Amino acid sequence: MKALFLIFHGFDKANGISKKIHYQVKALKECGVDVRLCYYDITSNGDRRWMVDDEVIADFGTGTTAKLWKRVYYSPIIEYARRENIGLVYIRSHHNANPFTLKLVKRLKRTGARVVMEIPTYPYDQEYVSSSMKLHLIIDQCFRRQLSKHLDGIVTFSNAETIFGGKTIRISNGIDFDAIPMRRHSENDTTKELHLIAVAEVHYWHGLDRMVKGLADYYRTNPEYKVYFHIIGPLSGEREREEILPVIRDNHLEPYVILHGPLHGDELDAQFERADFAIGSLGRHRSGITYIKTLKNREYAARGFAFAYSETDEDFDSMPYVWKVPADESPIDIPKLMEFQQSLKITPAEIRESVRPLSWKAQMQKVVGEIEKINNAT
């Protein structure tokens, strides 16, 4: 089967979403699918292009008109699908249901292709906070139910059986074990200090301010035992900076909360080697989400780390290396976290082995299997 994996943006090598997409494409290939990656590219001189792998299928040039064409002109994608006899189009939603994407899906279906759409986070309406973002959301809300009627499935990491009236294909975020190394040091010396790590493009729903506030409470007691919190990734917006930076400043936490910014490759691996415990999302309830299977939890486990989070994740909720925190606004109880970490007996190798069934190949095979069922039934 030939497949086209379609996204509406480009790539950043330090970005977790970019890495995830490449993992998914690789996994589809491992499932025996002849898959090509279609994406939107902006060159160093500002040319805006639709690409399929290394092939330019449309070049819009530069300027305002080029920006507009990107949002409304999808004929090159449809022609490519028809010419190459694409049997499956896997679209990653950009929350961009509108008349143009609706027409795109309808025309792709007329080529004979099956079309599925991945909605990475559901629900997502609560993530839209600014006026410009809300306008974008209103357009999406007007067309997403109509769009879902034309899809052969909606891929979700939630437990929803339907989304916007469309039947879901439920999978977990996966792991590419070839790309994620296990920590080399099975245990650091934690007798005098503990190093926590969180890797994210930090949004308010990550709730990392809860950890910083917990550290502020902890250091008011003037403890001898030191706890350090390493945040790897940018603070994404003004809201996130206002929730975190003043707490650090006002409580003199600069030595203990280290903002590294984006890291990848060897630099990221080096930070994980120094770390003792990982921090997942602590505020998903802020965006109305209680049930989610985040990529970050799986990557922490693949590296061999115990970790904390606040949502419901059925793949990890009963694992002995997971510390669940309340899904509320309370500061994180640092002494309790320390107590949990010090009680751990499981090794990094055992943690990594526990998530072998969550490989990206196993997850994407679920999608392929659903498409095969549809094809066999017609």
TORKOL-4160 file (C-alpha; in steps of 0.2 Angstrom, whole numbers, padded with zeros to 4 digits, m for minus):
378
<pt num="1" X="0000" Y="0000" Z="0000"/>
<pt num="2" X="0006" Y="0017" Z="m0004"/>
<pt num="3" X="0003" Y="0031" Z="0009"/>
<pt num="4" X="0005" Y="0050" Z="0010"/>
<pt num="5" X="0008" Y="0057" Z="0027"/>
<pt num="6" X="0002" Y="0075" Z="0027"/>
<pt num="7" X="0006" Y="0089" Z="0039"/>
<pt num="8" X="0003" Y="0107" Z="0037"/>
<pt num="9" X="0019" Y="0114" Z="0044"/>
<pt num="10" X="0038" Y="0111" Z="0043"/>
<pt num="11" X="0051" Y="0103" Z="0055"/>
<pt num="12" X="0062" Y="0109" Z="0069"/>
<pt num="13" X="0075" Y="0096" Z="0074"/>
<pt num="14" X="0074" Y="0101" Z="0092"/>
<pt num="15" X="0055" Y="0100" Z="0092"/>
<pt num="16" X="0047" Y="0084" Z="0100"/>
<pt num="17" X="0032" Y="0085" Z="0087"/>
<pt num="18" X="0044" Y="0085" Z="0072"/>
<pt num="19" X="0053" Y="0069" Z="0080"/>
<pt num="20" X="0037" Y="0061" Z="0083"/>
<pt num="21" X="0031" Y="0063" Z="0065"/>
<pt num="22" X="0048" Y="0055" Z="0058"/>
<pt num="23" X="0045" Y="0041" Z="0071"/>
<pt num="24" X="0028" Y="0037" Z="0064"/>
<pt num="25" X="0034" Y="0038" Z="0046"/>
<pt num="26" X="0048" Y="0026" Z="0050"/>
<pt num="27" X="0035" Y="0014" Z="0059"/>
<pt num="28" X="0023" Y="0014" Z="0044"/>
<pt num="29" X="0038" Y="0009" Z="0033"/>
<pt num="30" X="0042" Y="m0005" Z="0045"/>
<pt num="31" X="0024" Y="m0011" Z="0044"/>
<pt num="32" X="0027" Y="m0013" Z="0025"/>
<pt num="33" X="0019" Y="0003" Z="0019"/>
<pt num="34" X="0027" Y="0013" Z="0005"/>
<pt num="35" X="0025" Y="0030" Z="0014"/>
<pt num="36" X="0030" Y="0047" Z="0008"/>
<pt num="37" X="0030" Y="0063" Z="0019"/>
<pt num="38" X="0021" Y="0078" Z="0013"/>
<pt num="39" X="0025" Y="0095" Z="0022"/>
<pt num="40" X="0026" Y="0114" Z="0020"/>
<pt num="41" X="0043" Y="0121" Z="0019"/>
<pt num="42" X="0050" Y="0139" Z="0020"/>
<pt num="43" X="0067" Y="0140" Z="0012"/>
<pt num="44" X="0081" Y="0151" Z="0019"/>
<pt num="45" X="0077" Y="0165" Z="0006"/>
<pt num="46" X="0058" Y="0164" Z="0011"/>
<pt num="47" X="0051" Y="0153" Z="m0003"/>
<pt num="48" X="0036" Y="0144" Z="0002"/>
<pt num="49" X="0034" Y="0126" Z="m0005"/>
<pt num="50" X="0024" Y="0110" Z="m0003"/>
<pt num="51" X="0036" Y="0096" Z="m0003"/>
<pt num="52" X="0035" Y="0077" Z="m0004"/>
<pt num="53" X="0051" Y="0070" Z="0004"/>
<pt num="54" X="0064" Y="0079" Z="m0007"/>
<pt num="55" X="0053" Y="0083" Z="m0021"/>
<pt num="56" X="0045" Y="0101" Z="m0023"/>
<pt num="57" X="0027" Y="0098" Z="m0029"/>
<pt num="58" X="0022" Y="0117" Z="m0027"/>
<pt num="59" X="0032" Y="0133" Z="m0026"/>
<pt num="60" X="0022" Y="0148" Z="m0021"/>
<pt num="61" X="0037" Y="0160" Z="m0020"/>
<pt num="62" X="0038" Y="0174" Z="m0007"/>
<pt num="63" X="0027" Y="0187" Z="0000"/>
<pt num="64" X="0009" Y="0189" Z="0007"/>
<pt num="65" X="0001" Y="0180" Z="m0008"/>
<pt num="66" X="0012" Y="0165" Z="m0005"/>
<pt num="67" X="0007" Y="0164" Z="0013"/>
<pt num="68" X="m0011" Y="0164" Z="0007"/>
<pt num="69" X="m0009" Y="0151" Z="m0006"/>
<pt num="70" X="m0002" Y="0139" Z="0007"/>
<pt num="71" X="m0019" Y="0140" Z="0017"/>
<pt num="72" X="m0031" Y="0138" Z="0002"/>
<pt num="73" X="m0022" Y="0129" Z="m0013"/>
<pt num="74" X="m0020" Y="0110" Z="m0011"/>
<pt num="75" X="m0022" Y="0104" Z="m0029"/>
<pt num="76" X="m0003" Y="0099" Z="m0030"/>
<pt num="77" X="m0006" Y="0087" Z="m0016"/>
<pt num="78" X="m0022" Y="0080" Z="m0024"/>
<pt num="79" X="m0013" Y="0078" Z="m0041"/>
<pt num="80" X="0002" Y="0069" Z="m0032"/>
<pt num="81" X="m0010" Y="0057" Z="m0024"/>
<pt num="82" X="m0019" Y="0053" Z="m0040"/>
<pt num="83" X="m0002" Y="0052" Z="m0050"/>
<pt num="84" X="0006" Y="0040" Z="m0038"/>
<pt num="85" X="m0009" Y="0030" Z="m0034"/>
<pt num="86" X="m0009" Y="0033" Z="m0016"/>
<pt num="87" X="m0020" Y="0021" Z="m0006"/>
<pt num="88" X="m0020" Y="0030" Z="0011"/>
<pt num="89" X="m0018" Y="0048" Z="0016"/>
<pt num="90" X="m0013" Y="0050" Z="0035"/>
<pt num="91" X="m0017" Y="0069" Z="0039"/>
<pt num="92" X="m0010" Y="0076" Z="0055"/>
<pt num="93" X="m0023" Y="0089" Z="0061"/>
<pt num="94" X="m0018" Y="0107" Z="0063"/>
<pt num="95" X="m0035" Y="0111" Z="0070"/>
<pt num="96" X="m0038" Y="0119" Z="0053"/>
<pt num="97" X="m0055" Y="0112" Z="0047"/>
<pt num="98" X="m0061" Y="0125" Z="0035"/>
<pt num="99" X="m0069" Y="0125" Z="0017"/>
<pt num="100" X="m0052" Y="0122" Z="0009"/>
<pt num="101" X="m0047" Y="0107" Z="0020"/>
<pt num="102" X="m0064" Y="0100" Z="0018"/>
<pt num="103" X="m0062" Y="0101" Z="m0001"/>
<pt num="104" X="m0045" Y="0093" Z="0000"/>
<pt num="105" X="m0052" Y="0078" Z="0009"/>
<pt num="106" X="m0067" Y="0076" Z="m0003"/>
<pt num="107" X="m0055" Y="0077" Z="m0018"/>
<pt num="108" X="m0043" Y="0065" Z="m0010"/>
<pt num="109" X="m0057" Y="0052" Z="m0007"/>
<pt num="110" X="m0062" Y="0054" Z="m0026"/>
<pt num="111" X="m0044" Y="0048" Z="m0031"/>
<pt num="112" X="m0049" Y="0032" Z="m0022"/>
<pt num="113" X="m0038" Y="0035" Z="m0007"/>
<pt num="114" X="m0043" Y="0031" Z="0011"/>
<pt num="115" X="m0041" Y="0046" Z="0022"/>
<pt num="116" X="m0038" Y="0047" Z="0041"/>
<pt num="117" X="m0034" Y="0061" Z="0052"/>
<pt num="118" X="m0024" Y="0061" Z="0068"/>
<pt num="119" X="m0030" Y="0073" Z="0081"/>
<pt num="120" X="m0015" Y="0073" Z="0093"/>
<pt num="121" X="m0024" Y="0081" Z="0108"/>
<pt num="122" X="m0042" Y="0079" Z="0112"/>
<pt num="123" X="m0052" Y="0090" Z="0117"/>
<pt num="124" X="m0042" Y="0105" Z="0112"/>
<pt num="125" X="m0054" Y="0120" Z="0113"/>
<pt num="126" X="m0047" Y="0125" Z="0130"/>
<pt num="127" X="m0030" Y="0128" Z="0123"/>
<pt num="128" X="m0035" Y="0143" Z="0113"/>
<pt num="129" X="m0034" Y="0158" Z="0124"/>
<pt num="130" X="m0029" Y="0173" Z="0114"/>
<pt num="131" X="m0041" Y="0183" Z="0102"/>
<pt num="132" X="m0032" Y="0178" Z="0086"/>
<pt num="133" X="m0032" Y="0160" Z="0092"/>
<pt num="134" X="m0050" Y="0160" Z="0096"/>
<pt num="135" X="m0054" Y="0166" Z="0078"/>
<pt num="136" X="m0045" Y="0152" Z="0071"/>
<pt num="137" X="m0054" Y="0140" Z="0083"/>
<pt num="138" X="m0071" Y="0147" Z="0078"/>
<pt num="139" X="m0068" Y="0143" Z="0060"/>
<pt num="140" X="m0062" Y="0125" Z="0065"/>
<pt num="141" X="m0078" Y="0123" Z="0075"/>
<pt num="142" X="m0089" Y="0127" Z="0060"/>
<pt num="143" X="m0082" Y="0114" Z="0049"/>
<pt num="144" X="m0074" Y="0100" Z="0059"/>
<pt num="145" X="m0090" Y="0089" Z="0061"/>
<pt num="146" X="m0093" Y="0090" Z="0042"/>
<pt num="147" X="m0075" Y="0086" Z="0039"/>
<pt num="148" X="m0076" Y="0071" Z="0050"/>
<pt num="149" X="m0090" Y="0063" Z="0040"/>
<pt num="150" X="m0078" Y="0061" Z="0025"/>
<pt num="151" X="m0064" Y="0053" Z="0035"/>
<pt num="152" X="m0061" Y="0034" Z="0036"/>
<pt num="153" X="m0056" Y="0036" Z="0054"/>
<pt num="154" X="m0049" Y="0049" Z="0067"/>
<pt num="155" X="m0033" Y="0043" Z="0075"/>
<pt num="156" X="m0033" Y="0048" Z="0093"/>
<pt num="157" X="m0023" Y="0045" Z="0109"/>
<pt num="158" X="m0038" Y="0047" Z="0120"/>
<pt num="159" X="m0051" Y="0034" Z="0124"/>
<pt num="160" X="m0065" Y="0043" Z="0114"/>
<pt num="161" X="m0075" Y="0031" Z="0103"/>
<pt num="162" X="m0081" Y="0045" Z="0092"/>
<pt num="163" X="m0074" Y="0063" Z="0089"/>
<pt num="164" X="m0084" Y="0076" Z="0081"/>
<pt num="165" X="m0096" Y="0062" Z="0075"/>
<pt num="166" X="m0082" Y="0052" Z="0067"/>
<pt num="167" X="m0077" Y="0034" Z="0072"/>
<pt num="168" X="m0060" Y="0034" Z="0080"/>
<pt num="169" X="m0045" Y="0023" Z="0079"/>
<pt num="170" X="m0037" Y="0023" Z="0096"/>
<pt num="171" X="m0019" Y="0021" Z="0098"/>
<pt num="172" X="m0005" Y="0026" Z="0111"/>
<pt num="173" X="0009" Y="0038" Z="0108"/>
<pt num="174" X="0023" Y="0026" Z="0103"/>
<pt num="175" X="0042" Y="0024" Z="0106"/>
<pt num="176" X="0056" Y="0023" Z="0093"/>
<pt num="177" X="0068" Y="0013" Z="0103"/>
<pt num="178" X="0082" Y="0015" Z="0090"/>
<pt num="179" X="0081" Y="0034" Z="0093"/>
<pt num="180" X="0079" Y="0035" Z="0112"/>
<pt num="181" X="0095" Y="0029" Z="0122"/>
<pt num="182" X="0093" Y="0022" Z="0139"/>
<pt num="183" X="0102" Y="0031" Z="0152"/>
<pt num="184" X="0120" Y="0024" Z="0154"/>
<pt num="185" X="0121" Y="0027" Z="0173"/>
<pt num="186" X="0109" Y="0016" Z="0182"/>
<pt num="187" X="0110" Y="0027" Z="0197"/>
<pt num="188" X="0118" Y="0043" Z="0202"/>
<pt num="189" X="0123" Y="0048" Z="0220"/>
<pt num="190" X="0107" Y="0055" Z="0228"/>
<pt num="191" X="0113" Y="0056" Z="0246"/>
<pt num="192" X="0115" Y="0075" Z="0246"/>
<pt num="193" X="0105" Y="0081" Z="0231"/>
<pt num="194" X="0091" Y="0076" Z="0219"/>
<pt num="195" X="0090" Y="0082" Z="0200"/>
<pt num="196" X="0073" Y="0083" Z="0192"/>
<pt num="197" X="0071" Y="0085" Z="0173"/>
<pt num="198" X="0057" Y="0091" Z="0162"/>
<pt num="199" X="0058" Y="0091" Z="0143"/>
<pt num="200" X="0045" Y="0101" Z="0134"/>
<pt num="201" X="0040" Y="0117" Z="0124"/>
<pt num="202" X="0032" Y="0123" Z="0140"/>
<pt num="203" X="0014" Y="0127" Z="0140"/>
<pt num="204" X="0002" Y="0131" Z="0154"/>
<pt num="205" X="m0005" Y="0114" Z="0153"/>
<pt num="206" X="0012" Y="0106" Z="0157"/>
<pt num="207" X="0009" Y="0114" Z="0175"/>
<pt num="208" X="0028" Y="0116" Z="0178"/>
<pt num="209" X="0024" Y="0131" Z="0189"/>
<pt num="210" X="0017" Y="0119" Z="0201"/>
<pt num="211" X="0034" Y="0111" Z="0203"/>
<pt num="212" X="0042" Y="0128" Z="0205"/>
<pt num="213" X="0030" Y="0133" Z="0218"/>
<pt num="214" X="0033" Y="0117" Z="0227"/>
<pt num="215" X="0051" Y="0121" Z="0227"/>
<pt num="216" X="0048" Y="0138" Z="0234"/>
<pt num="217" X="0038" Y="0130" Z="0248"/>
<pt num="218" X="0052" Y="0117" Z="0251"/>
<pt num="219" X="0067" Y="0130" Z="0251"/>
<pt num="220" X="0057" Y="0141" Z="0264"/>
<pt num="221" X="0062" Y="0127" Z="0277"/>
<pt num="222" X="0081" Y="0130" Z="0273"/>
<pt num="223" X="0084" Y="0112" Z="0270"/>
<pt num="224" X="0102" Y="0104" Z="0269"/>
<pt num="225" X="0096" Y="0092" Z="0255"/>
<pt num="226" X="0096" Y="0101" Z="0239"/>
<pt num="227" X="0083" Y="0098" Z="0225"/>
<pt num="228" X="0087" Y="0105" Z="0207"/>
<pt num="229" X="0074" Y="0106" Z="0193"/>
<pt num="230" X="0081" Y="0107" Z="0175"/>
<pt num="231" X="0068" Y="0113" Z="0162"/>
<pt num="232" X="0074" Y="0108" Z="0145"/>
<pt num="233" X="0064" Y="0118" Z="0132"/>
<pt num="234" X="0057" Y="0136" Z="0130"/>
<pt num="235" X="0044" Y="0144" Z="0140"/>
<pt num="236" X="0031" Y="0146" Z="0125"/>
<pt num="237" X="0022" Y="0162" Z="0129"/>
<pt num="238" X="0019" Y="0177" Z="0141"/>
<pt num="239" X="0007" Y="0167" Z="0152"/>
<pt num="240" X="0020" Y="0153" Z="0155"/>
<pt num="241" X="0034" Y="0166" Z="0159"/>
<pt num="242" X="0022" Y="0175" Z="0171"/>
<pt num="243" X="0018" Y="0159" Z="0180"/>
<pt num="244" X="0036" Y="0153" Z="0182"/>
<pt num="245" X="0049" Y="0167" Z="0181"/>
<pt num="246" X="0042" Y="0178" Z="0195"/>
<pt num="247" X="0041" Y="0163" Z="0207"/>
<pt num="248" X="0059" Y="0159" Z="0204"/>
<pt num="249" X="0064" Y="0177" Z="0206"/>
<pt num="250" X="0054" Y="0181" Z="0222"/>
<pt num="251" X="0059" Y="0165" Z="0230"/>
<pt num="252" X="0078" Y="0166" Z="0225"/>
<pt num="253" X="0077" Y="0149" Z="0216"/>
<pt num="254" X="0089" Y="0154" Z="0203"/>
<pt num="255" X="0102" Y="0141" Z="0209"/>
<pt num="256" X="0089" Y="0127" Z="0210"/>
<pt num="257" X="0078" Y="0130" Z="0194"/>
<pt num="258" X="0088" Y="0129" Z="0179"/>
<pt num="259" X="0081" Y="0135" Z="0162"/>
<pt num="260" X="0092" Y="0127" Z="0149"/>
<pt num="261" X="0081" Y="0131" Z="0134"/>
<pt num="262" X="0080" Y="0119" Z="0119"/>
<pt num="263" X="0092" Y="0105" Z="0119"/>
<pt num="264" X="0094" Y="0090" Z="0107"/>
<pt num="265" X="0106" Y="0076" Z="0103"/>
<pt num="266" X="0121" Y="0074" Z="0114"/>
<pt num="267" X="0117" Y="0089" Z="0124"/>
<pt num="268" X="0100" Y="0082" Z="0129"/>
<pt num="269" X="0107" Y="0065" Z="0133"/>
<pt num="270" X="0120" Y="0073" Z="0144"/>
<pt num="271" X="0106" Y="0082" Z="0154"/>
<pt num="272" X="0097" Y="0065" Z="0156"/>
<pt num="273" X="0113" Y="0057" Z="0163"/>
<pt num="274" X="0114" Y="0070" Z="0177"/>
<pt num="275" X="0095" Y="0068" Z="0181"/>
<pt num="276" X="0088" Y="0056" Z="0194"/>
<pt num="277" X="0069" Y="0058" Z="0191"/>
<pt num="278" X="0058" Y="0065" Z="0177"/>
<pt num="279" X="0043" Y="0077" Z="0177"/>
<pt num="280" X="0028" Y="0075" Z="0165"/>
<pt num="281" X="0013" Y="0085" Z="0163"/>
<pt num="282" X="0006" Y="0092" Z="0179"/>
<pt num="283" X="m0008" Y="0103" Z="0172"/>
<pt num="284" X="m0018" Y="0094" Z="0159"/>
<pt num="285" X="m0034" Y="0097" Z="0169"/>
<pt num="286" X="m0032" Y="0116" Z="0164"/>
<pt num="287" X="m0036" Y="0112" Z="0146"/>
<pt num="288" X="m0050" Y="0100" Z="0151"/>
<pt num="289" X="m0041" Y="0084" Z="0148"/>
<pt num="290" X="m0041" Y="0070" Z="0161"/>
<pt num="291" X="m0036" Y="0055" Z="0149"/>
<pt num="292" X="m0022" Y="0056" Z="0138"/>
<pt num="293" X="m0007" Y="0046" Z="0132"/>
<pt num="294" X="0007" Y="0058" Z="0131"/>
<pt num="295" X="0023" Y="0055" Z="0121"/>
<pt num="296" X="0034" Y="0062" Z="0135"/>
<pt num="297" X="0029" Y="0049" Z="0147"/>
<pt num="298" X="0034" Y="0035" Z="0135"/>
<pt num="299" X="0050" Y="0044" Z="0131"/>
<pt num="300" X="0055" Y="0045" Z="0149"/>
<pt num="301" X="0051" Y="0027" Z="0152"/>
<pt num="302" X="0061" Y="0022" Z="0136"/>
<pt num="303" X="0076" Y="0031" Z="0144"/>
<pt num="304" X="0074" Y="0021" Z="0160"/>
<pt num="305" X="0067" Y="0035" Z="0171"/>
<pt num="306" X="0054" Y="0035" Z="0184"/>
<pt num="307" X="0043" Y="0050" Z="0183"/>
<pt num="308" X="0028" Y="0060" Z="0189"/>
<pt num="309" X="0012" Y="0066" Z="0180"/>
<pt num="310" X="m0006" Y="0071" Z="0185"/>
<pt num="311" X="m0017" Y="0065" Z="0171"/>
<pt num="312" X="m0025" Y="0047" Z="0168"/>
<pt num="313" X="m0013" Y="0037" Z="0157"/>
<pt num="314" X="m0019" Y="0018" Z="0157"/>
<pt num="315" X="m0002" Y="0012" Z="0150"/>
<pt num="316" X="0007" Y="0019" Z="0166"/>
<pt num="317" X="m0005" Y="0022" Z="0180"/>
<pt num="318" X="m0001" Y="0006" Z="0189"/>
<pt num="319" X="0017" Y="0005" Z="0185"/>
<pt num="320" X="0028" Y="0005" Z="0201"/>
<pt num="321" X="0040" Y="0018" Z="0194"/>
<pt num="322" X="0026" Y="0031" Z="0192"/>
<pt num="323" X="0022" Y="0044" Z="0205"/>
<pt num="324" X="0004" Y="0051" Z="0202"/>
<pt num="325" X="0000" Y="0069" Z="0208"/>
<pt num="326" X="m0017" Y="0077" Z="0211"/>
<pt num="327" X="m0025" Y="0085" Z="0195"/>
<pt num="328" X="m0027" Y="0101" Z="0204"/>
<pt num="329" X="m0018" Y="0118" Z="0207"/>
<pt num="330" X="m0008" Y="0113" Z="0223"/>
<pt num="331" X="0011" Y="0115" Z="0223"/>
<pt num="332" X="0020" Y="0099" Z="0221"/>
<pt num="333" X="0025" Y="0091" Z="0238"/>
<pt num="334" X="0044" Y="0090" Z="0236"/>
<pt num="335" X="0047" Y="0079" Z="0252"/>
<pt num="336" X="0034" Y="0066" Z="0246"/>
<pt num="337" X="0042" Y="0066" Z="0229"/>
<pt num="338" X="0059" Y="0063" Z="0237"/>
<pt num="339" X="0052" Y="0049" Z="0248"/>
<pt num="340" X="0045" Y="0041" Z="0232"/>
<pt num="341" X="0061" Y="0042" Z="0223"/>
<pt num="342" X="0071" Y="0035" Z="0237"/>
<pt num="343" X="0060" Y="0020" Z="0239"/>
<pt num="344" X="0062" Y="0015" Z="0220"/>
<pt num="345" X="0070" Y="m0002" Z="0218"/>
<pt num="346" X="0067" Y="m0004" Z="0199"/>
<pt num="347" X="0081" Y="m0003" Z="0187"/>
<pt num="348" X="0082" Y="0008" Z="0171"/>
<pt num="349" X="0083" Y="m0008" Z="0161"/>
<pt num="350" X="0067" Y="m0015" Z="0169"/>
<pt num="351" X="0058" Y="0002" Z="0166"/>
<pt num="352" X="0063" Y="0002" Z="0147"/>
<pt num="353" X="0058" Y="m0016" Z="0145"/>
<pt num="354" X="0041" Y="m0013" Z="0153"/>
<pt num="355" X="0036" Y="m0002" Z="0138"/>
<pt num="356" X="0042" Y="m0013" Z="0123"/>
<pt num="357" X="0024" Y="m0016" Z="0118"/>
<pt num="358" X="0022" Y="0003" Z="0115"/>
<pt num="359" X="0034" Y="0004" Z="0100"/>
<pt num="360" X="0028" Y="0015" Z="0086"/>
<pt num="361" X="0028" Y="0000" Z="0074"/>
<pt num="362" X="0015" Y="m0008" Z="0085"/>
<pt num="363" X="0004" Y="0007" Z="0086"/>
<pt num="364" X="0004" Y="0012" Z="0068"/>
<pt num="365" X="0000" Y="m0006" Z="0064"/>
<pt num="366" X="m0016" Y="m0003" Z="0072"/>
<pt num="367" X="m0020" Y="0010" Z="0059"/>
<pt num="368" X="m0014" Y="0000" Z="0045"/>
<pt num="369" X="m0025" Y="m0015" Z="0051"/>
<pt num="370" X="m0041" Y="m0004" Z="0052"/>
<pt num="371" X="m0038" Y="0002" Z="0034"/>
<pt num="372" X="m0036" Y="m0016" Z="0028"/>
<pt num="373" X="m0052" Y="m0020" Z="0037"/>
<pt num="374" X="m0061" Y="m0006" Z="0028"/>
<pt num="375" X="m0054" Y="m0011" Z="0011"/>
<pt num="376" X="m0058" Y="m0029" Z="0014"/>
<pt num="377" X="m0076" Y="m0025" Z="0018"/>
<pt num="378" X="m0079" Y="m0015" Z="0001"/>
